[in-house]
Amino acid sequence: MNPTTFSRIVTPAGAVPDGAPEWNRQRHSQMPSYRYRDVFSRVDVPITERAWPTRRLTAAPLWVPVDLRDGNQALAEPMDPERKRRFFELMVAMGYKEIEVGYPSASQTDFDFVRLIAETAIAPDDVTIVVFTPARRDLIERTVESIRGVANTVVIHMYTATAPAWRDVVLGHDTAALKELILAGARDVLRSAGELPNVRFEFSPEVFNLTEPDYVLDVCDAMTGLWDATPERPVILNLPATVEVATPNVYADQIEYMHRNLSRRDAVILSVHPHNDRGTGIACAELALLAGAERVEGCVFGNGERTGNVDIATLALNLHAQGVDPMIDFSDIDEIRRTVEYCNRIEIHPRHPYVGDLVHTAFSGTHQDAIKKGFAEHRARAATEGKRESEIDWCVPYLPIDPADIGRSYDAVIRVNSQSGKGGIAYLLETEYGIELPRRLQIEFARHVQEHTESTGGEATAAQIWDVFRSVYLGDQSATVVELHAFDTCDTGTTISLRVGEAEHRSVHQGVGPVEALTSALARHDIHIEVLSLHQSSVGSGNDTTAMTLVEYRRGDRRSWAAGTDRSVLTATLHAVIRAANDDAAVSDRLPAHDS
C-alpha cells in the first residue's frame, strides 16, 4: 500500500465485503461502527399502511421560531437583552405569529425579557408568546410568574424526556413513575395558570423519536385529558426528534402513527421539533408535515445545540420554490441574515441554502452558459407576454428561485474563476458593461481569461475581465505601425488617409464602402486583412454609451478578433480594422498585469 502523509488516517485495507459488485472495491475501515445500533433495534417503529408518501405540501404550517430559547441556549455567549429584543422584533416584522421567547425559570435575562413583553407593546396583539419550562413545580411557578400581565395569548410549554436511555440513565424512573411525574407537572401548570383565559398548554415528550410509540401515545393522551383539550382551546403536542437517529422516513412513520391514533385529535395541534444530528432535519420536517404535523418549531437559520435545530427559513423558502406561500416575508434576506448574525455572533456559511453569499453563484462554465441562456429566454418571454420579468413563471436553469424574490441582485449570480467558461464571462461583460460578445469571440476570449485566472490563482471580477478584454482586443495604440489619419465618404467612394511609419498616404477607392476601402488601402502597404464578420455592440449605458465594433478577421493563416470604439459606429468599425492591422505582437504580451 502506498504510504500516506496523513498520520492518523489509515486507508481501509480489510477484505472487500462478500457479494460486493466488481465495480465497488470499497473495503472495511478502522472505524468501530459495530458499537452502534440502528434505530429499529432501539425503538419499535410502527409499521403502518403509510399515507404520507403520496401526499403533497400545499400550505405552510404554523411556524414557531425558537431562536430566543433553544437557539439561545446553543450560543457560547447567549444573547444580551438588546440582542434578544432585536431578534424578536425581526421575527415579528417577518410575520411570525407564534414565538418561543425564553426559558424564564432558567435565567434572569429570559425572565426579564418576558416581563418586557408584558410591560411594553413590542409584541403585536396577534402574536402568541411561548414560554418553556420543565415539569417541576417551582420552575413552573416561576414561569407563570413571568407571564402575568401579558395581554397576548401565551403558551406554556412543558417538557420531559421520555426515551429509555433518559429514563434509566438521567431521570432514574421507570415508565409508570415517569408518567406520574409528567402528570404532576401538568397539574401544577393547570393549578397555576388554568384560570388565565389567554393561556394554552403545550407538552413535549423530549426524545420522542427514541420513545416507545405506545408509551408516548399513552402519556400524550393522558395530558390532553388532564388539560381538557378542546377544539376551542387546543393542546399542542410537540414531538421532537431531539437527537436524529434515523432516516427521515422513520420519523414520518412515527408522526403518522401519532396522528392516526391520538385521542381528541381535533383538539390537538400536532407539532414537530427536529434537530439536525444526521444532517436531515429539513427532510424530517417536510416528511413529518406530510405525515400529519401542522406546526414546526425551529430556528430561522438552523442554529441550535450540536448540529442545530431544523432551519425554518430553508423550509419556508422550499415551499416558496414549489409555488406555496410560506406566509413569512423573506423579501430582504440579507437584512435578515445580518440581524441573525449580529444576534447570534455566528457567521452564516456562504453555501447555506438561500441565504449564503454564494448560493446563487455559478463558477462552472456549463452552469454559467445555461444560466445566461435562461436569463435571455426569461427576458424574451416577458416581452412576448407583455409583462414584467418579476410576474412571469420562473424557470432559469440552476436557480431554483429568482434571487430578486429575496432581495438579491443578479450581480453575484455568475462569477469567474479558472473553472469558468465562455457563458459566464460573456454574461459579466454584458450585465456590467453592456457588451454582447458573439459566440465565436466568447470561445476565443475565454482562453485569455482562463490564462489570467490561472496565473492569479483567484477569481476575476467583471472589471478585471474588462481589463483583459481591452488589453487583448483594443490594445495600446500608442506605438502603432499604421494609423487611420482621416477618412471621407461620398456617393462615389471613400478617401482614406493613413499614416504608415512616418509617412502619410492618401488613396481614393471608388464604388466600395469604408471598410472595403480601408482594407484595400492597407493592402497597398502589404497589410492584408480579410474581414470575416462585423458585430455591433456598445459600452456603458445612457448618455455614456460608446459604440463598439467587434471584427472577426483573417490575416494570413491566423484568424482572430479586434475591437474598436468611438461615438460613431462607422469610426469604431474602422478603428477595429486598424487594430487588426497592428495586431502583430503575441496576445499574451498584452495581457494586463495583476496584483501579486
Solvent accessible surface area in square Angstrom, and as a share of the most:
residue,aa,sasa,rsa
1,M,174,0.77
2,N,130,0.67
3,P,130,0.82
4,T,72,0.42
5,T,130,0.76
6,F,128,0.53
7,S,113,0.73
8,R,215,0.79
9,I,108,0.55
10,V,77,0.44
11,T,71,0.42
12,P,54,0.34
13,A,70,0.54
14,G,33,0.31
15,A,73,0.57
16,V,31,0.18
17,P,53,0.33
18,D,149,0.77
19,G,85,0.82
20,A,33,0.25
21,P,53,0.33
22,E,139,0.62
23,W,210,0.74
24,N,46,0.23
25,R,120,0.44
26,Q,135,0.60
27,R,116,0.42
28,H,116,0.52
29,S,58,0.37
30,Q,113,0.50
31,M,141,0.63
32,P,57,0.36
33,S,79,0.51
34,Y,188,0.72
35,R,156,0.57
36,Y,154,0.58
37,R,158,0.58
38,D,90,0.47
39,V,8,0.04
40,F,121,0.50
41,S,64,0.42
42,R,94,0.34
43,V,9,0.05
44,D,96,0.50
45,V,11,0.06
46,P,14,0.09
47,I,135,0.68
48,T,27,0.16
49,E,150,0.67
50,R,97,0.35
51,A,26,0.20
52,W,24,0.09
53,P,74,0.47
54,T,121,0.71
55,R,98,0.36
56,R,210,0.76
57,L,49,0.24
58,T,109,0.63
59,A,70,0.54
60,A,25,0.19
61,P,16,0.10
62,L,63,0.31
63,W,9,0.03
64,V,0,0.00
65,P,0,0.00
66,V,0,0.00
67,D,3,0.01
68,L,0,0.00
69,R,16,0.06
70,D,10,0.05
71,G,0,0.00
72,N,12,0.06
73,Q,88,0.39
74,A,28,0.22
75,L,12,0.06
76,A,116,0.90
77,E,98,0.44
78,P,77,0.48
79,M,5,0.02
80,D,48,0.25
81,P,87,0.55
82,E,93,0.42
83,R,37,0.14
84,K,0,0.00
85,R,94,0.34
86,R,95,0.35
87,F,0,0.00
88,F,0,0.00
89,E,74,0.33
90,L,22,0.11
91,M,0,0.00
92,V,33,0.19
93,A,82,0.64
94,M,9,0.04
95,G,21,0.21
96,Y,2,0.01
97,K,92,0.39
98,E,5,0.02
99,I,0,0.00
100,E,0,0.00
101,V,0,0.00
102,G,0,0.00
103,Y,26,0.10
104,P,1,0.01
105,S,23,0.15
106,A,64,0.50
107,S,47,0.30
108,Q,103,0.46
109,T,48,0.28
110,D,9,0.05
111,F,18,0.08
112,D,69,0.36
113,F,7,0.03
114,V,0,0.00
115,R,57,0.21
116,L,51,0.25
117,I,6,0.03
118,A,20,0.15
119,E,121,0.54
120,T,60,0.35
121,A,97,0.76
122,I,21,0.11
123,A,10,0.08
124,P,53,0.33
125,D,133,0.69
126,D,87,0.45
127,V,2,0.01
128,T,17,0.10
129,I,0,0.00
130,V,0,0.00
131,V,0,0.00
132,F,13,0.05
133,T,0,0.00
134,P,20,0.13
135,A,16,0.12
136,R,136,0.49
137,R,136,0.50
138,D,73,0.38
139,L,36,0.18
140,I,0,0.00
141,E,89,0.40
142,R,77,0.28
143,T,0,0.00
144,V,3,0.01
145,E,90,0.41
146,S,0,0.00
147,I,5,0.03
148,R,121,0.44
149,G,66,0.63
150,V,7,0.04
151,A,95,0.74
152,N,12,0.06
153,T,49,0.29
154,V,0,0.00
155,V,0,0.00
156,I,0,0.00
157,H,2,0.01
158,M,0,0.00
159,Y,48,0.18
160,T,9,0.05
161,A,10,0.08
162,T,0,0.00
163,A,1,0.00
164,P,39,0.24
165,A,53,0.41
166,W,64,0.23
167,R,18,0.06
168,D,102,0.53
169,V,125,0.72
170,V,99,0.57
171,L,65,0.32
172,G,60,0.58
173,H,59,0.26
174,D,93,0.48
175,T,53,0.31
176,A,73,0.56
177,A,41,0.32
178,L,0,0.00
179,K,51,0.22
180,E,90,0.40
181,L,57,0.28
182,I,0,0.00
183,L,23,0.12
184,A,38,0.29
185,G,2,0.02
186,A,0,0.00
187,R,92,0.33
188,D,9,0.05
189,V,0,0.00
190,L,64,0.32
191,R,156,0.57
192,S,28,0.18
193,A,1,0.00
194,G,11,0.11
195,E,163,0.73
196,L,45,0.22
197,P,129,0.81
198,N,41,0.21
199,V,1,0.00
200,R,43,0.16
201,F,5,0.02
202,E,0,0.00
203,F,0,0.00
204,S,4,0.02
205,P,0,0.00
206,E,45,0.20
207,V,0,0.00
208,F,5,0.02
209,N,8,0.04
210,L,9,0.05
211,T,2,0.01
212,E,57,0.26
213,P,11,0.07
214,D,88,0.46
215,Y,28,0.11
216,V,0,0.00
217,L,24,0.12
218,D,65,0.34
219,V,0,0.00
220,C,0,0.00
221,D,36,0.19
222,A,27,0.21
223,M,0,0.00
224,T,0,0.00
225,G,32,0.31
226,L,44,0.22
227,W,12,0.04
228,D,87,0.45
229,A,3,0.03
230,T,42,0.25
231,P,77,0.48
232,E,151,0.68
233,R,81,0.30
234,P,23,0.15
235,V,3,0.01
236,I,0,0.00
237,L,0,0.00
238,N,1,0.01
239,L,0,0.00
240,P,8,0.05
241,A,2,0.02
242,T,17,0.10
243,V,41,0.23
244,E,8,0.04
245,V,30,0.17
246,A,15,0.12
247,T,64,0.37
248,P,20,0.13
249,N,61,0.31
250,V,3,0.02
251,Y,7,0.03
252,A,0,0.00
253,D,2,0.01
254,Q,9,0.04
255,I,0,0.00
256,E,0,0.00
257,Y,40,0.15
258,M,1,0.00
259,H,51,0.23
260,R,119,0.43
261,N,67,0.34
262,L,12,0.06
263,S,54,0.35
264,R,102,0.37
265,R,52,0.19
266,D,111,0.58
267,A,2,0.02
268,V,7,0.04
269,I,36,0.18
270,L,0,0.00
271,S,0,0.00
272,V,0,0.00
273,H,8,0.04
274,P,0,0.00
275,H,10,0.04
276,N,41,0.21
277,D,44,0.23
278,R,114,0.42
279,G,54,0.52
280,T,39,0.23
281,G,0,0.00
282,I,44,0.22
283,A,34,0.26
284,C,3,0.02
285,A,0,0.00
286,E,41,0.18
287,L,39,0.19
288,A,0,0.00
289,L,22,0.11
290,L,28,0.14
291,A,0,0.00
292,G,13,0.12
293,A,9,0.07
294,E,78,0.35
295,R,0,0.00
296,V,0,0.00
297,E,0,0.00
298,G,0,0.00
299,C,0,0.00
300,V,0,0.00
301,F,18,0.08
302,G,13,0.13
303,N,30,0.16
304,G,8,0.08
305,E,70,0.32
306,R,136,0.50
307,T,81,0.47
308,G,3,0.03
309,N,2,0.01
310,V,1,0.01
311,D,14,0.07
312,I,0,0.00
313,A,2,0.02
314,T,10,0.06
315,L,3,0.02
316,A,1,0.00
317,L,5,0.02
318,N,38,0.19
319,L,8,0.04
320,H,61,0.27
321,A,34,0.27
322,Q,143,0.64
323,G,73,0.70
324,V,20,0.12
325,D,94,0.49
326,P,9,0.06
327,M,132,0.59
328,I,17,0.09
329,D,76,0.39
330,F,9,0.04
331,S,60,0.38
332,D,73,0.38
333,I,0,0.00
334,D,29,0.15
335,E,72,0.32
336,I,8,0.04
337,R,38,0.14
338,R,119,0.43
339,T,6,0.03
340,V,5,0.03
341,E,41,0.18
342,Y,76,0.29
343,C,0,0.00
344,N,9,0.05
345,R,96,0.35
346,I,85,0.43
347,E,153,0.69
348,I,28,0.14
349,H,116,0.52
350,P,56,0.35
351,R,122,0.45
352,H,34,0.15
353,P,68,0.43
354,Y,25,0.09
355,V,0,0.00
356,G,1,0.01
357,D,81,0.42
358,L,33,0.16
359,V,40,0.23
360,H,14,0.06
361,T,17,0.10
362,A,8,0.06
363,F,36,0.15
364,S,39,0.25
365,G,15,0.15
366,T,103,0.60
367,H,68,0.30
368,Q,0,0.00
369,D,27,0.14
370,A,26,0.20
371,I,2,0.01
372,K,42,0.18
373,K,115,0.49
374,G,7,0.07
375,F,10,0.04
376,A,47,0.36
377,E,80,0.36
378,H,4,0.02
379,R,101,0.37
380,A,60,0.46
381,R,51,0.19
382,A,4,0.03
383,A,81,0.63
384,T,120,0.70
385,E,84,0.38
386,G,68,0.65
387,K,107,0.45
388,R,162,0.59
389,E,77,0.35
390,S,89,0.57
391,E,92,0.41
392,I,17,0.09
393,D,115,0.59
394,W,57,0.20
395,C,82,0.49
396,V,6,0.03
397,P,56,0.35
398,Y,121,0.46
399,L,8,0.04
400,P,91,0.57
401,I,5,0.03
402,D,11,0.06
403,P,1,0.00
404,A,52,0.40
405,D,62,0.32
406,I,2,0.01
407,G,46,0.44
408,R,34,0.13
409,S,69,0.44
410,Y,74,0.28
411,D,95,0.49
412,A,42,0.33
413,V,1,0.01
414,I,0,0.00
415,R,67,0.25
416,V,1,0.00
417,N,37,0.19
418,S,34,0.22
419,Q,131,0.58
420,S,15,0.10
421,G,17,0.16
422,K,45,0.19
423,G,0,0.00
424,G,0,0.00
425,I,5,0.02
426,A,2,0.02
427,Y,11,0.04
428,L,10,0.05
429,L,0,0.00
430,E,53,0.24
431,T,71,0.41
432,E,84,0.38
433,Y,50,0.19
434,G,29,0.27
435,I,0,0.00
436,E,109,0.49
437,L,14,0.07
438,P,23,0.14
439,R,137,0.50
440,R,122,0.45
441,L,1,0.00
442,Q,19,0.08
443,I,77,0.39
444,E,24,0.11
445,F,0,0.00
446,A,18,0.14
447,R,134,0.49
448,H,21,0.09
449,V,2,0.01
450,Q,76,0.34
451,E,82,0.37
452,H,12,0.05
453,T,1,0.00
454,E,108,0.48
455,S,69,0.45
456,T,51,0.30
457,G,70,0.67
458,G,33,0.31
459,E,66,0.29
460,A,1,0.01
461,T,73,0.42
462,A,16,0.13
463,A,55,0.43
464,Q,73,0.32
465,I,1,0.00
466,W,30,0.10
467,D,52,0.27
468,V,0,0.00
469,F,0,0.00
470,R,106,0.39
471,S,20,0.13
472,V,4,0.02
473,Y,2,0.01
474,L,31,0.15
475,G,22,0.22
476,D,112,0.58
477,Q,79,0.35
478,S,98,0.63
479,A,96,0.74
480,T,27,0.16
481,V,85,0.49
482,V,0,0.00
483,E,75,0.34
484,L,24,0.12
485,H,111,0.49
486,A,48,0.37
487,F,63,0.26
488,D,90,0.47
489,T,61,0.36
490,C,84,0.50
491,D,154,0.80
492,T,88,0.51
493,G,6,0.06
494,T,3,0.02
495,T,25,0.14
496,I,0,0.00
497,S,12,0.08
498,L,2,0.01
499,R,71,0.26
500,V,31,0.18
501,G,37,0.35
502,E,176,0.79
503,A,49,0.38
504,E,101,0.45
505,H,73,0.33
506,R,173,0.63
507,S,15,0.10
508,V,69,0.40
509,H,10,0.05
510,Q,122,0.54
511,G,72,0.69
512,V,62,0.36
513,G,28,0.27
514,P,31,0.20
515,V,22,0.13
516,E,95,0.43
517,A,0,0.00
518,L,0,0.00
519,T,25,0.15
520,S,45,0.29
521,A,3,0.02
522,L,0,0.00
523,A,39,0.30
524,R,151,0.55
525,H,57,0.25
526,D,110,0.57
527,I,14,0.07
528,H,105,0.47
529,I,13,0.07
530,E,86,0.39
531,V,42,0.24
532,L,54,0.27
533,S,25,0.16
534,L,71,0.35
535,H,56,0.25
536,Q,97,0.43
537,S,20,0.13
538,S,34,0.22
539,V,24,0.14
540,G,34,0.32
541,S,87,0.56
542,G,65,0.63
543,N,143,0.73
544,D,108,0.56
545,T,46,0.27
546,T,36,0.21
547,A,13,0.10
548,M,0,0.00
549,T,0,0.00
550,L,1,0.01
551,V,0,0.00
552,E,4,0.02
553,Y,0,0.00
554,R,83,0.30
555,R,54,0.20
556,G,61,0.59
557,D,155,0.80
558,R,92,0.33
559,R,130,0.47
560,S,8,0.05
561,W,11,0.04
562,A,2,0.01
563,A,2,0.01
564,G,2,0.02
565,T,44,0.26
566,D,44,0.23
567,R,170,0.62
568,S,45,0.29
569,V,80,0.46
570,L,65,0.32
571,T,24,0.14
572,A,0,0.00
573,T,6,0.03
574,L,0,0.00
575,H,71,0.32
576,A,0,0.00
577,V,0,0.00
578,I,10,0.05
579,R,10,0.03
580,A,0,0.00
581,A,2,0.02
582,N,24,0.12
583,D,8,0.04
584,D,102,0.53
585,A,56,0.43
586,A,58,0.45
587,V,29,0.16
588,S,70,0.45
589,D,113,0.59
590,R,45,0.16
591,L,43,0.22
592,P,36,0.23
593,A,104,0.81
594,H,81,0.36
595,D,136,0.71
596,S,156,1.00
